[in-house]
Amino acid sequence: MAQGRGSAAMGAVMVCLLVLQFSAMAHAAVYTVGGAQGWTFNVASWPKGKRFRAGDTLVFNYSPAAHNVVAVSRVGYSGCVAPTGSKVFGTGTDQIKLVKGQNYFICSLPGHCQSGMKIAINAA
């Protein structure tokens, strides 16, 4: 009988964990980077005033013939450099889920990042 109560308690804990996980996913937001203009030049200030959370999705809309999106470190962001092995996106409709902490993205085509085609986002 004691074994049955332990199993019931474990089941209740699992249900609570699933509810919490579903609740966090249900509250995830979707943001279109740059708004109606999309992922373009001078978008670096776009995140200002927005509150991002881990699990939120960023949608990068752009012409894949003209741009890309690269997830980089703070050093890559500051120096406008995509280190070897960086994840490069190039579909023109990329959807990227934010992780907790700092998230950095640049366009790695020559001169684009330097012209403000980069964003830094802190996700709570």
N, C-alpha and C positions, 0 to 999 in steps of 0.2 A: 504494500500500500504506500509506503514511503517513496518507493520508486515511481509510482504513478503521480504523486504530487510534484516530484522533481521534474518529471517530464512535462507536466502542465505548466510549471513555472518557466521552464526553458521555452516552451511554445509561446507563452505570453511575451517573453523577452524578444523572441524572433519576430513576432507580430509587431511589437513596438518599434523595432529597428526598421522593419519594412515600411511602416507608416511614416517614420521620420525621413527615410530615404525618398519615398514617393513625394512627401511634402516638399522637400528641398528641390526635387526635379520639377514639381508643379509650379514653383515660384521662379524658375529660371526665365530670364528675359532674353529677347532677341533684339539686337541692335544692328541697324544698317550703318556701317561706317561712312561718315561724311554726309549722312542724310540722303536727300534726293540727288545730290551731285555725285555720290558714291566715293570710291577710293580714288582720290585725285590729288593734285598739288595743293599745298597749303591746308592740309587736313589735320596737322599736328595739334591744333587747339580743339578739335571736335570733342574729345572726351571731357573737357572742362564742364563741371556742373552736373555730370552724370554719376550715378552710384552703381558700380559694377560689383557683381558677386561671382564667386567661383561657380562654374556651371552655366553662366550666361553664354550666349552664342553671339559672336560677331559675324556679320555677313559683309563680305567685301565684294562690291559690284564694280566692275571695270572691264575695259577691253583687254583681253589676254594678249592681243598683238602689241599693246602699248605698255602694259604694266605687269607686275606680279606682286605677290605678298610673301614676305619671308619672316618667319618667327626667329628673333635673335635675342641675344643677351643684352644687358645694359651697355656693355662695351660696344657691341655691334650697333646698337641704337645710337649711342653718342657719336661714334665714328662713322656712321653710315656704311658699315661693312657687314656683309653676310659671310661669316666664317665657313670654311669647308665643313660640310656635313649639316648645315642649317636646313630646316624644313622649308622648301620652296613650294608655294601654291601658285597655280597658273590657270585655273579654269575660267576666271572672270566672274564666278559666283561662289566664291569660297566661303565655307561656314566653319568657323573655328571656335571651339569651346574654351572659355577662359579657365585657367587654373588659379588657385589661391595665390595671392601675392602679385608681384610685378609681371606683366606681360608686355612684350615689346614686338612691334611689327614695322617693317620697312619695305619700300620698293627698292629692289637691288639694281634696277637699270641705271646706267650712268647719269648722275646729276639729279635723279628723281628724289632720293632721300634728302639731299642737300636743299632741294626746293620745297621741303615741308611734307613730303610723302612718307610720313612716319607717325606712329602713335605709341604712346606709353600709357598703359592702363594698370591700375592697382585694383585687383579684385579681392573683396573681403571674403 
